[in-house]
């Protein structure tokens, strides 16, 4: 059953700023304001969809106003009574008429605004096109005057030490290019402005397609005929000459850098020769892969197959490198190895300094750096050390010295300001000849066992503490796990 609510102040249903109709009655789950907002949104959607047909569909004692396929509002007997209309059908017909009027008015207003904008855009682009035409003419005249007044600036075209084209033909070719290019650019500017202007209006839009077909289709057919008529031998010669010139340029450039005639700050001197060879090999491969089918007209020709075979061979050759990169990416992004951790890779152990795509950089207990490639993980296990290893040394001290004094002295000597403060000093053994102390620091410390011994010896010398007598004095450092 429908619930009838008290009549409240009406809510306007608007399309943009135009009022279409008014709703007066609240429903069970929606107020009049909420119903009006929903109907306004539906009207805006119908306008954007270009709906023109407005109708009223009866559904029992409810009348639904549709704009095309978009439902606008549901009307009830209470709405008709609140609007002082005797019959619901009459009230619904009035609402549909108002909706139709608002849609037509807003669509007409939108068409006028679009037309004004299109005219403004055409005028603005027309001024820009005129400016571009004038600027192209000025630049072309300046280039022509420069060629005419300073012909010495254009020299001959040489390949190695062989003159290919003299200076006179080159100047004539450049001058013809300037003159012809001027007309081509100006025609392109006019064409783009015409295409834009004709495409802005519904009446002239078909002429845009005609203009495109009239200009593009003949040029495309002409280009196809020219390419088809070009002898394959001439094209082969042109491509070979281009590849040869490029290879020669790269060779001369790197040769000049090697002899100091050119500068290449981006490349170290010891990499000049390999980079030069790699670049020339890459150019030849690309020419075989892409230019071979173009010249022969057969994508499965001998040149194309030869280039593909070389590329497959190179891919097989770099397979171990690619495997290493994949393994490195897995280790980096899964964080199985992390900087600062202590690992054992096969028979190599140390602290992880860096995890790269190709290898893991370890710092060993003796202070040296060790690079272990990721492929090592395929043939040997990786052991993650749970407790941080420590680097330790043992020194014998005269038994008569106070142990607390020795422990405090050794701790202060090995502690670094702002750095390592995890210093552990232990009294491990006492006999009649000496008291044996072990001092250790974390393995992440960059100091070696020799550095630790020197620090301890200097501290004992400053405090005039005598060494003990023991065969175990100065034993080698050991790596322990806590």
VENLINZI-V836018 format. One record per backbone hydrogen bond with DSSP energy under -1.0 kcal/mol. NH is the residue of the N-H (numbers start at 0). CO is the residue of the C=O. If there is no record, write none. Layout:
NH|CO  NH|CO
This chain:
7|23  10|22  12|20  14|17  17|14  19|12  22|10  26|29  34|30  35|31  36|32  37|33  38|34  39|35  40|36  41|37  42|38  43|39  44|40  45|41  46|42  47|43  48|44  50|45  54|65  56|63  58|61  61|58  62|74  63|56  64|72  65|54  66|69  67|52  69|66  71|64  74|62  79|75  80|76  81|77  82|78  83|80  84|79  90|86  91|87  92|88  93|89  94|90  95|91  96|92  97|93  98|94  99|95  100|96  101|97  102|98  103|99  104|100  105|101  106|102  107|103  108|104  109|105  110|106  111|107  112|108  113|109  114|110  115|111  116|112  117|113  118|114  119|115  120|116  121|117  122|118  123|119  124|120  125|121  126|122  127|123  128|124  129|125  130|126  131|127  132|128  133|129  134|130  135|131  136|132  137|133  138|134  139|135  140|136  141|137  142|138  143|139  144|140  145|141  146|142  147|143  148|144  149|145  152|149  153|150  156|164  158|161  161|158  163|156  164|156  169|165  170|166  171|167  172|168  173|169  174|170  175|171  176|172  177|173  178|174  179|175  180|176  181|177  182|178  183|179  184|180  185|181  186|182  187|183  188|184  189|185  190|186  191|187  192|188  193|189  194|190  195|191  196|192  197|193  198|194  207|204  209|205  210|206  211|207  212|208  213|209  214|210  215|211  218|214  219|215  220|216  221|217  222|218  223|219  224|220  225|221  226|222  227|223  228|224  229|225  234|230  235|231  236|232  237|233  238|234  239|235  240|236  241|237  242|238  243|239  244|240  245|241  246|242  247|243  248|244  249|245  250|246  251|247  252|248  253|249  254|250  255|251  256|252  257|253  258|254  260|255  261|255  266|263  270|267  271|268  274|270  275|271  276|272  277|273  278|274  279|275  280|276  281|277  282|278  283|279  284|280  285|281  286|282  287|283  288|284  289|285  290|286  291|286  294|290  295|291  296|292  300|297  304|300  305|301  306|302  307|303  308|304  309|305  310|306  311|307  312|308  313|309  314|310  315|311  316|312  317|313  318|315  321|317  322|318  323|319  324|320  325|321  326|322  327|323  328|324  329|325  330|326  331|327  332|328  333|329  339|351  340|337  342|349  343|382  344|347  345|380  347|344  349|342  350|362  351|340  352|360  353|360  355|358  359|371  360|353  361|369  362|350  363|367  366|363  369|361  371|359  373|357  375|372  376|373  377|374  379|375  382|343  384|341  389|479  390|440  391|477  392|438  394|436  396|434  397|465  400|397  405|401  406|402  407|403  408|404  409|405  410|406  411|407  412|408  413|409  414|410  415|419  418|415  422|420  423|439  425|437  427|435  428|435  430|433  434|396  435|428  436|394  437|425  438|392  439|423  440|390  442|388  444|441  451|447  452|448  453|449  454|450  455|451  456|452  457|453  458|454  459|455  460|456  461|457  462|458  464|459  467|395  468|432  472|469  474|471
